[in-house]
Every structure is written in C-alpha cells, then in structure tokens.
Amino acid sequence: MSIIRIMFGVIIGGCIVAGLLIGAVRFPRVGMVGMCGAGAGLVLWVAYDGLRTGVIGAKRSRYERDSSPWGFWFYISFYTLIGAVVIAYGVYYLLQPFTQ
C-alpha cells in the first residue's frame, strides 16, 4: 500500500471526525443520539451475530447454543437489554428539555 494512499485515508478520516465533533458541539442532542445509536448498534450487532452463528463469546468464554444453552441465552438477552437501555437513554436525552 502506498504511503500517499495511507496519508489520504488518514486526512479523510480526520476530516470526518472533525466534522462530527463540530456537529456535536453545535447540536449536542443529535450528537448524543448518534453516539448512543452507534454504541447500541454495536452491542445489538453482537447479539444478532450470536443468534446468527449460534456462538457467542463473553470475556474468555465461548458459549454455543447446543452445548451450553443457559450461558448462550443469558448473554444474548444481556446484550439485547444493554443495547435497548443505551437506545432508550439516547431517545430520553433527545426528548428531555435542557434545564439551565
């Protein structure tokens, strides 16, 4: 990979991050919803991927749907609950008026 391509990618990525930060400063509610949505999306993707493949990992453990169903379904429900709570917090922050 050429150095120019790497530098170009870093510059574009830096501009994207700078734009997101400027947008979050100007519109803090939208920034918070975006941040919560991205975090919740990642957590919910882990639960979805576990359901799709039948294997979910937690810390140093690996739980398969067939061999250890209790651990598997616990972590699927745990990740789903955490994702729902993070989404709810983002929506609450968007709808709650500022008190200054």
Number of C-alpha atoms within 10 A of each C-alpha: 5 6 8 9 10 11 11 11 12 12 12 12 12 12 12 12 12 12 12 14 14 13 13 17 12 11 11 15 20 17 19 17 21 16 16 21 20 15 16 23 16 14 19 20 15 19 23 16 13 20 16 10 10 14 18 22 14 10 5 5 8 12 20 18 16 10 10 12 12 13 17 24 18 12 18 20 12 15 20 18 16 15 24 17 14 20 21 16 16 21 17 13 17 16 10 9 9 8 4 3
